[in-house]
Amino acid sequence: MWSIVETALAGHNVYGPGEPVKPRDADLCLLTLNQILDDWNAEGQSSIAAVWTPFVTTGALQPHTIGPTGATWTLPVRPVTIDGAALDSGNGTWTPITVHDDPQWWNRRSPLSGSLTDLYYAATVPNGAIYFDGVPAGGETVRLMTRTVLAALTLAASVDLAPGYESALTLTLQEAIADAFHATVSATLEKRAGKARARIWHNNLRIRSLSCQGMGLPGMTGGVWDARTGTWI
């Protein structure tokens, strides 16, 4: 993270190359950088990755908690959302678990004892809570799809970032610290930063294919329209 802070400050000519940075200036930049990461963690388009992670259930436990603080299942940061779930059915097969985001579903459910077919995720703090439709017997392997997010960092932290993220973070930080260091956000910086953010957000944007049956046009017998390429497939 130190290289990102140094580059952002150098971009405003606050410090020259290799010039020692005052601790209070470094701390301000780090605070601002962590605020940027916190904002990005809340947005699906800026997440670094969406990954499948296996967890083992605890018998007769409802809910299972997930997050950094004494949770049933430990992750550095509690998930913003659960984007998918599946139950290990053995022999390398996985049975999908329907993920619900409507709190009222929990009140309307019809519990099926021992059948983990549905779940509701409550994004509570500091740990999220996962309620299964059916009480886990214990020992089942459940795979959850969650966004990879970053916890608060230190200046000495070394983090592996996906392609494009270092540039986007550096230029966004440079924009964010401009007022504090009495600098001006130039049109060039604004354009570069916006382009850098758009690059990583575009990679995370997924548009589902649109299917139709004829659309009322002569000679059309149906097909799938790919909005990303503008072609029929």
Backbone torsions as a table, in degrees:
resi	resn	phi	psi	omega
1	MET	NA	-23.5	-178.6
2	TRP	-61.5	-39.5	-178.9
3	SER	-65.0	-34.9	178.4
4	ILE	-66.6	-42.9	179.1
5	VAL	-63.9	-47.0	-179.5
6	GLU	-60.7	-42.9	-178.6
7	THR	-66.1	-40.4	179.0
8	ALA	-63.7	-41.8	178.8
9	LEU	-68.5	-40.8	179.2
10	ALA	-64.9	-30.7	179.1
11	GLY	-63.9	-24.3	177.1
12	HIS	-99.4	6.0	-178.0
13	ASN	59.0	29.5	176.4
14	VAL	-74.5	-38.7	176.4
15	TYR	-131.6	149.7	175.9
16	GLY	-86.7	168.3	178.6
17	PRO	-57.1	126.0	178.0
18	GLY	80.2	-3.7	-179.7
19	GLU	-74.8	134.7	-179.7
20	PRO	-61.0	136.9	179.9
21	VAL	-95.7	131.4	179.2
22	LYS	-61.8	139.5	-178.3
23	PRO	-54.0	-41.0	-177.2
24	ARG	-67.9	-32.8	176.4
25	ASP	-69.8	-40.8	178.0
26	ALA	-63.8	-41.1	179.9
27	ASP	-64.6	-39.9	178.6
28	LEU	-63.2	-42.7	179.5
29	CYS	-64.9	-40.6	179.9
30	LEU	-65.6	-42.7	177.4
31	LEU	-59.2	-44.6	180.0
32	THR	-65.4	-40.9	179.3
33	LEU	-62.5	-42.3	178.8
34	ASN	-67.7	-31.0	174.4
35	GLN	-66.6	-38.2	177.0
36	ILE	-63.3	-45.5	179.2
37	LEU	-62.0	-39.1	179.1
38	ASP	-62.4	-42.0	177.2
39	ASP	-63.4	-44.6	-177.6
40	TRP	-67.2	-34.2	179.5
41	ASN	-60.9	-27.9	-177.7
42	ALA	-83.0	-7.7	-176.5
43	GLU	-112.0	126.3	-178.5
44	GLY	-62.1	-35.8	-175.8
45	GLN	-68.6	-23.1	-177.5
46	SER	-99.7	3.8	179.7
47	SER	-67.8	146.8	-176.5
48	ILE	-69.6	-37.7	-179.7
49	ALA	-164.7	161.3	170.3
50	ALA	-115.7	121.9	-172.3
51	VAL	-125.9	153.3	173.2
52	TRP	-95.1	126.5	179.7
53	THR	-127.5	128.6	179.5
54	PRO	-83.7	142.1	175.6
55	PHE	-135.7	152.2	180.0
56	VAL	-107.7	130.9	-175.9
57	THR	-75.1	156.3	172.8
58	THR	-104.8	132.1	-175.7
59	GLY	-63.7	140.2	174.9
60	ALA	59.7	24.3	-179.8
61	LEU	-106.3	128.4	178.0
62	GLN	-149.0	114.9	3.4
63	PRO	-90.7	171.8	167.3
64	HIS	-91.1	129.8	178.9
65	THR	-96.5	154.0	-177.7
66	ILE	-143.0	127.3	-177.8
67	GLY	157.5	-160.9	-170.8
68	PRO	-93.9	-13.3	-168.1
69	THR	-119.9	92.3	176.0
70	GLY	59.7	32.9	-176.6
71	ALA	-84.7	161.9	173.4
72	THR	-59.0	-45.9	177.9
73	TRP	-119.2	127.6	-171.9
74	THR	-96.1	128.9	169.9
75	LEU	-137.5	150.9	-179.4
76	PRO	-56.8	-36.0	179.0
77	VAL	-136.2	136.7	179.5
78	ARG	-65.0	139.7	-177.1
79	PRO	-60.3	144.3	173.4
80	VAL	-70.9	-42.4	177.0
81	THR	-144.2	161.5	166.6
82	ILE	-103.9	113.4	-172.7
83	ASP	-94.0	-4.8	178.2
84	GLY	-176.5	156.8	179.0
85	ALA	-153.8	151.4	179.0
86	ALA	-153.2	150.7	-179.4
87	LEU	-108.1	131.9	178.2
88	ASP	-67.9	113.8	-179.2
89	SER	-96.0	3.3	-179.6
90	GLY	89.0	162.1	178.9
91	ASN	56.8	31.3	176.5
92	GLY	75.6	14.3	179.5
93	THR	-109.8	150.9	-178.8
94	TRP	-128.7	132.9	178.0
95	THR	-99.4	123.6	-178.3
96	PRO	-59.8	141.9	172.3
97	ILE	-111.1	126.1	-179.4
98	THR	-73.5	127.2	-179.7
99	VAL	-99.1	125.0	179.7
100	HIS	-107.0	140.9	177.8
101	ASP	-114.7	6.5	179.3
102	ASP	-97.4	114.2	-179.0
103	PRO	-56.4	-29.0	-178.5
104	GLN	-68.7	-19.6	179.3
105	TRP	-59.9	-36.0	-177.4
106	TRP	-62.8	-33.5	179.6
107	ASN	-78.5	-25.9	-175.5
108	ARG	-95.5	-6.4	-172.2
109	ARG	-64.3	161.4	171.8
110	SER	-118.3	93.2	-173.1
111	PRO	-56.4	135.2	176.0
112	LEU	-115.2	104.0	-173.0
113	SER	-55.0	124.5	175.3
114	GLY	78.5	-1.1	-178.9
115	SER	-106.5	106.2	-177.9
116	LEU	-89.1	76.6	-177.0
117	THR	-100.5	-21.9	-176.4
118	ASP	-141.7	157.6	173.3
119	LEU	-150.5	155.8	172.9
120	TYR	-122.8	133.4	-179.8
121	TYR	-109.2	122.0	175.2
122	ALA	-102.2	116.8	-176.0
123	ALA	-82.3	62.4	178.6
124	THR	-78.1	169.4	-175.8
125	VAL	-124.4	138.5	4.7
126	PRO	-83.9	-14.8	178.9
127	ASN	-113.7	142.1	173.4
128	GLY	-77.9	165.2	-178.6
129	ALA	-127.5	129.3	-179.1
130	ILE	-111.5	119.2	179.0
131	TYR	-105.9	120.8	177.8
132	PHE	-91.4	148.2	170.2
133	ASP	-85.0	97.3	-170.1
134	GLY	113.1	136.0	-177.5
135	VAL	-84.3	125.3	-179.5
136	PRO	-58.7	138.2	176.2
137	ALA	-75.0	-24.8	-178.0
138	GLY	105.7	136.2	179.1
139	GLY	89.2	-3.8	175.9
140	GLU	-73.4	143.5	175.6
141	THR	-98.0	120.5	179.5
142	VAL	-114.6	131.6	178.4
143	ARG	-104.9	126.5	-177.8
144	LEU	-114.4	139.6	175.4
145	MET	-99.9	117.2	-178.2
146	THR	-133.6	158.3	175.6
147	ARG	-77.7	139.8	173.7
148	THR	-82.1	119.8	179.8
149	VAL	-124.0	163.7	-176.9
150	LEU	-107.6	133.1	173.3
151	ALA	-76.8	171.4	178.3
152	ALA	-57.1	139.2	-174.2
153	LEU	-110.4	163.2	172.1
154	THR	-108.7	166.9	179.5
155	LEU	-62.9	-31.2	-177.5
156	ALA	-85.3	-4.7	-175.6
157	ALA	-66.5	140.3	174.8
158	SER	-114.0	118.3	-173.7
159	VAL	-125.5	135.8	174.0
160	ASP	-83.9	114.4	-178.8
161	LEU	-105.6	147.1	176.0
162	ALA	-67.8	157.3	179.9
163	PRO	-52.7	133.5	177.5
164	GLY	95.1	-20.3	-174.7
165	TYR	-74.5	-34.6	179.8
166	GLU	-63.2	-44.3	178.9
167	SER	-64.0	-44.4	-178.8
168	ALA	-64.2	-42.2	179.2
169	LEU	-66.2	-44.0	-178.3
170	THR	-61.9	-48.4	-176.7
171	LEU	-71.1	-34.5	176.5
172	THR	-67.5	-40.4	176.4
173	LEU	-63.5	-40.6	179.5
174	GLN	-60.7	-40.5	175.9
175	GLU	-63.5	-45.0	-171.8
176	ALA	-68.6	-28.7	-176.5
177	ILE	-94.6	0.5	-175.0
178	ALA	-57.1	-49.0	-178.0
179	ASP	-62.6	-41.3	-177.3
180	ALA	-63.2	-30.0	-178.4
181	PHE	-107.6	18.7	175.5
182	HIS	53.8	41.2	178.5
183	ALA	-108.7	169.1	-178.9
184	THR	-111.6	134.4	173.8
185	VAL	-82.8	105.0	-177.4
186	SER	-72.6	162.7	177.4
187	ALA	-62.1	-33.4	179.6
188	THR	-66.7	-45.7	178.8
189	LEU	-62.6	-44.6	-179.7
190	GLU	-59.4	-40.9	-179.5
191	LYS	-68.7	-44.6	-179.6
192	ARG	-64.3	-42.9	-179.4
193	ALA	-65.5	-42.8	179.0
194	GLY	-64.0	-39.7	178.7
195	LYS	-66.8	-38.5	179.9
196	ALA	-65.4	-42.4	178.2
197	ARG	-67.7	-41.2	179.9
198	ALA	-61.9	-33.2	-178.8
199	ARG	-62.7	-47.3	-178.0
200	ILE	-75.9	-34.7	178.5
201	TRP	-66.6	-37.4	179.0
202	HIS	-62.3	-38.1	179.9
203	ASN	-63.9	-27.5	-178.6
204	ASN	-94.7	-3.6	-178.4
205	LEU	-84.6	123.1	179.2
206	ARG	-121.9	121.4	178.9
207	ILE	-107.1	120.7	-179.7
208	ARG	-67.3	144.2	175.0
209	SER	-64.2	145.2	-179.7
210	LEU	-101.9	125.5	178.6
211	SER	-103.9	151.3	-179.1
212	CYS	-149.2	168.3	176.4
213	GLN	-126.7	82.5	172.9
214	GLY	89.6	-38.0	-178.4
215	MET	56.8	15.5	178.4
216	GLY	75.8	11.8	-178.6
217	LEU	-96.9	140.6	-179.7
218	PRO	-58.9	135.9	176.0
219	GLY	82.0	-3.2	-179.3
220	MET	-88.7	127.4	-179.2
221	THR	-115.5	13.6	179.6
222	GLY	106.3	170.2	-179.0
223	GLY	156.8	-171.1	-179.9
224	VAL	-124.8	124.8	178.8
225	TRP	-95.7	122.5	178.8
226	ASP	-94.0	106.7	-176.4
227	ALA	-67.3	-19.8	-178.9
228	ARG	-75.7	-32.9	-176.6
229	THR	-108.8	-15.2	-179.1
230	GLY	73.6	29.4	-178.3
231	THR	-132.5	160.6	173.5
232	TRP	-86.6	137.5	177.6
233	ILE	-127.2	NA	NA
